[in-house]
Structure formats: C-alpha cells, structure tokens
Amino acid sequence: MLTAFVESLSPVALISTASCLVLGSLLLHSIWHGHQLRHLPSPKAKSILLGHLADSVGSIGDWRHSGRFPEPFRSWMTELGGIIHVREVLSHAVVLTDPKAVHHVLATNAPNFPRTPATESYLADTAFGYGLVSTRGAVHDQMRKMLNPMFTASHVKTFLGLFDTHTRRLCDDILTHHCESGRPVNLRQLLSHLTLELIGLAGFGFNFQARPDAHIAYEKLMAPPSPLLYMLILSIPGIMRWPLPQLAVRKQAQVELKKLLADIIHTKLSPEAAASTEKPKDLLDLMLPHCTTGEARTHTMTFLLAGHETSTSALSWVFAILASRPDVVADMRVEINSVLAKYKSLGNPEALAELTYTTAVIQETMRLNPVAFVMRRVCEEDDRLPTMDGSAVFIPKGTLVRVDVVGMHRNPRFWHEPELFMPRRFVDGSAAFNADAILRGGKSHAMFYVPFSGGAMNCIGQRFAMAEMQVIVATLVHRFDFTLTEHANLTHSFNGVTVEPTCLDMTVRPRSH
C-alpha cells in the first residue's frame, strides 16, 4: 500500500514530501538536543527563528558601529556564568568561559573537541590543503612533530636580526618622512605591510614589498566575507568550492598565489640550490626535506595566514591603547632606553628577555583584545565538562562548543579590575599580579589567559609572533610619539579573521624627551 502511494505521487510531490521529512527530522533532533541541554542557563534570544545567532554573529558585525565590544559575550558571562546554552537556528552550542571547562576542551580531552568540519574545510581551502590548523588526530600530531623544531626558541632567535633591520628601515624610510611632512599615517596599514614582509621573508624567503602583484593577490584572498557568507562558511563544509560570484576574486587570487609558491619551491629544489653549501635561511628551506611539495605549500600558507593578520591586529591595538596612556609609554621608554644602552640593538635575544614591562604591555593588550576572540569546536562524543566549582556538566554528542576568549579574559572572578588596562598584572611579583593571583587561589595565568589557544593545538608560531611584536613595539615607541587624528575610530571591526581598530589614523612626531 505504501509503495503504491509513493508511486502515485508526482516528482514535485515526492520532493516536497522528502523535504518535509528531512526538515521534520532536523526539527525533532534540535528539540531533543535542546532538551538534553535544558539544565544550562540560556540568555533570551532576539529571534525565534535564528535563536542566538542574531545576538552573537549579528553583534560581531555591528561592533564597528555600536562600539559595544565585547557584548553580548561579556554580559552572558557575568549574568549567567561560565557555561551557557545558546541555539543557532536548529543547532545547539555551549559558550564557555569557565577556565577548567576550557582547559578540558583545549587540553585534557582535546581529541573529543576538534574544530568543526565547516571550519576545517574553510581553513583547508584558504591554505591550499589540509594542514596543521585543519587536521586532527594522528595526522595533526605527525605534522606538529615535524614542524615543532622549526619554532623553538633557539630557532626563533635566528630571525631577530631580520625583525630589527626591517623595523628600523620602516622608521627611516617611511615614518621619519611622515614626521617631516606632518601627514597622518594609517598605522594599521603600515604595520600590516611590515608584518607581511617579515613573515614572507622568514617563512619562504619572499619579499612582498618587492612584488606588489603578490601583495594584491594576498589581500584579495584575505578580503572579509559578507556577514551572510560568513554565517554560511561557519555552517556548510565545502562552501568555498561553490561557484558563488562573491568567491570569484578569491579563487583568482588563489591561482596566483599557488603559482607564486610553486615557483619558489621549484627554485629551492633546483640543482643549483641543492649544490649550495649555504645553511637553510627560512622555514620553507627547513620543511622541504621532510614533506612533499604540496604539504610544504600548505604549511607555508598556514604560517602566513595564521601569523600575519593576528600580529597586525595585536600591534594595532597596542598603539591604539598607548595613544591615551602616556604614563605607560613613559615607563616603557625607561626600560627600552636601559636595554638599548646595554645591548645596542633589539636583534638580540638577551635584550628581548629584559623587556619585561614592554612584553607585559603586549600581553595586557591581547588580554583585552584577543586576536582570536572565540574558538569553535564540536563535541564528538558525550562528555562531562569539569568546572571551577567542582561540579561537572553533561554535554551531548554533536554539541557545538564556543570558547569565549574575550569573556575569559574579562572575568571578574579571576581578574582584578578586568576592564582596566594594567600591564603590571603580567609582571611577576607586582601588586597587580598578586591581586589577580589571590582571586585564583595562587594559580598562574596559564588556565585563565589563552591568547594563543591551548593544549596540543595551540599556536605553533607564538614565540615567533611575540618576538616580532617585541621588536616592533619597542623600536617604534623608542623613536616616535603617536597621536590619534580626528578621523581615528577605535571601535572594533571584524575582518573575517580578527578584530582590529576600525581606523588607526595617527600623526607621527619624533619622540619628545
């Protein structure tokens, strides 16, 4: 009877019936999933249809206009606690700021909380293949083991001279001229060019400043997606391969960058290069003996993509904040003057080791303005998340997990006066450091501060990034005074990767003594 009924239906009726069955199944699954998470507090949603998606993604896109960063995440954390439940259309997620639960997700039981398939797919498409940030399990571990020696402290030291030379060149060739002309400078753009130059040279021996065509292709690849496309990217694995008009420019940029990397790799593998007795100069030189050319291309792109926008954003926020904190600048200069008098150069690991307060300024900036303000994971199997109060919270299989980094970094339970910019909270033994430690029962920052993620999937290039930022910040602060112009806008703009100042328009003057 059922067979006869089905055969009697027209194709349109069959499609409609199948669609209703699929939608009904998804709806029932969503209702059951929500029921399993009913024990968790949940904020009131703006939209019945979208759930909290309009509150979260909608607010992120509006930060540049509203100036309400980091809402609604801060309010959710302070009003509802460290683990809350949100609904995103038919999907359900938990938002975490509880440090112990976050540590469980990122470290203790990290294999059960990989990145979502949609995130992995997007990252793989951007990096021209599945690499360190888009794989999991044994494949990821094998890649990490191969790449780890290239990012040790001892190897990062070999790049300090590069950082120092090119930062001083920026000062001499560009910033000094702005001082003389009085013309404002888009400091975010200058910092972006500098960090791209440094990562290109250190990563694969390529100077983007000498190849404007490659620079333009890279910028097209990294152009922020529209809010709608961004939501689809987070939801649909493989969407970047769809023939969407919005992706045409990006795909052409990928063709150009793939050819560029292929040419660079071909040159490095040429008989002439093989006969050379020179030591490896960049990360790609070190990779090629240990992986295929395709893998080397992906690892190189991963390093470029992960390191450029994040360093640029963090540096931009440092100078945005320092513009209104002359007291902090004065303390930094006392330290930098002392270090330079002793070592003569910042291209020296011992010199950087003594930039205690300058490093603390960078760390405090990344606390208030983390470059990765949210980390997205998915629960592969049923799990129980431990919490700081000693309880454990059940999380069913398939639950999306959002690690709210900005909420963690501003939690008044664990940070003394969390909304204030207090660099000395990162100086061991200071009053601010001790005030934070008291709130945590004497525990260090490790569980409460995750600007570079945590666990086995933390940022492999964090030593590189910190050394690069130390040199750039110390050099520019030592030589110049920066003042915001009337056109500057320090609201938070999401660029598809990080949040950055909307407009970092500044005037530059020689340092006043």
Helices and strands as residue ranges (DSSP letters): H 2-8, H 11-36, H 53-66, H 73-80, E 83-88, E 91-96, H 99-103, I 104-108, G 110-112, H 117-126, H 137-147, G 148-151, H 153-156, G 157-159, H 160-170, I 171-175, H 176-181, E 185-186, H 187-204, G 208-210, H 212-221, H 227-235, G 239-241, G 245-247, H 248-268, H 271-275, H 283-287, G 288-290, H 293-322, H 326-343, H 349-353, H 356-368, E 374-378, E 383-386, E 392-395, E 400-404, H 405-408, G 423-426, H 431-439, G 455-457, H 462-479, E 480-484, E 489-494, E 499-503, E 505-510
